[in-house]
Amino acid sequence: MCEYSHVLALLRAWAADHLRRAPSGKKPEIANKTTERALRNRALAICRRLQGMAASQRPRYLDQAVRSL
């Protein structure tokens, strides 16, 4: 579950949905926070953090980390 590509896909999906639902005044700010480079760096950080966690805590942390853009 802690594969980099899986985490990155989750982040991309969440970012696209978040950007689509955002009010027009917030879209530039959200777009700046969800660039491809930012998402890749965030996915890498999440994967590193998941490696040190117990298996039972990983799904909960992953869900929270993806949704806290």
Secondary structure, 3 states (H helix, E strand, C coil): CCCHHHHHHHHHHHHHHHHHHCCCCCHHHHHHHCCHHHHHHHHHHHHHHHHCCCCCCHHHHHHHHHHCC
